[in-house]
Amino acid sequence: MAAYDDALDLHFIGTATVLLRYGDLTLLTDPNFLHHGERAHLGYGLTSPRLTEPALDVTQLPPLDAVVLSHLHGDHWDRRARRHLDRSVPIVTTPHAARHLRTWQGFRRAGGLRTWERCTVREGRSQVRITALPGRHSLHPVLRRLLPPVMGTMLEFGRRDGTVALRLYVSGDTLVYDGLDEIARRFPGADLAVLHLGGTRLPGGFVVTMDGAQGAELARRLGHPRVMPIHYDDYAVFRSPLEDFLTEADRLGLRERLVLCARGQHALVTPHGDRPLVR
């Protein structure tokens, strides 16, 4: 666990689920705790079996100060999360997902942020400022209306006096498009980018998450010094394995930026620009 040296501990649980610990704060991203063989519901009758086991069960989580949810899909918010998470925990998500969580699932502290809106979560001597960032689950105009809205997030960790020690970008299930370029302009100093990959493919051949080539291209555009790939092998709808991303990152000269953290491992990020320690 991270101590008061301004280090951030990322525990990769699987899919897009990461447990984040910074000082007195504990956050969780995109809670997905289905087990191998269980099916995630993706909407309109579409399901996909999980191919892996999460590194933790939802019942093993520590107390949470907040959940950051990129969007409302069954591989990011599943029935195990719905049943077992504390309904009083703050959930920072899209307005669409927040309305659903409050109205239909009883998570009364779910709050929605529109793009570039922000909120702050504080606990003890620590705080994190959460900014909603642009994202598009599909570039197809019809699919964009059918799929739930998605957001990326910038998490700025620091002390309660407002000092920012570390910035963490989480892409959410977006594809690459020109609207993402604004992220690098507004947050040029982010320490680590966590990218949702997988090349998720829907019936009809529609790709709705970044494949390896798109992920490497986004890493190039952002220019962040460290990049951690996640969300690439947990479900049958993921069609672009991690090797695709690694190959393209090599081609673009990005290999030295990569932080490869397997399920169950921790990556310790410091504000000094050192390569994160993976263990």
Sequence and secondary structure as in RCSB ss.txt:
>XXXX:A:sequence
MAAYDDALDLHFIGTATVLLRYGDLTLLTDPNFLHHGERAHLGYGLTSPRLTEPALDVTQLPPLDAVVLSHLHGD
HWDRRARRHLDRSVPIVTTPHAARHLRTWQGFRRAGGLRTWERCTVREGRSQVRITALPGRHSLHPVLRRLLPPV
MGTMLEFGRRDGTVALRLYVSGDTLVYDGLDEIARRFPGADLAVLHLGGTRLPGGFVVTMDGAQGAELARRLGHP
RVMPIHYDDYAVFRSPLEDFLTEADRLGLRERLVLCARGQHALVTPHGDRPLVR
>XXXX:A:secstr
   TTT EEEEEEETTEEEEEETTEEEEES     TT EEEEETTEEEEB S  SS GGG    SEEE     TT
TS HHHHHHS TTS EEE HHHHHHHHHHH  TTEEE  TT EEEEEETTEEEEEEEE   S SSHHHHHHS   
 EEEEEEEETTS EEEEEEE  S    GGGHHHHHH TT SEEEEE S  EETTTEE S  HHHHHHHHHHH  S
 EEEESSSSBTT  S HHHHHHHHHHTT GGGB    TT EEEE TT    EE 
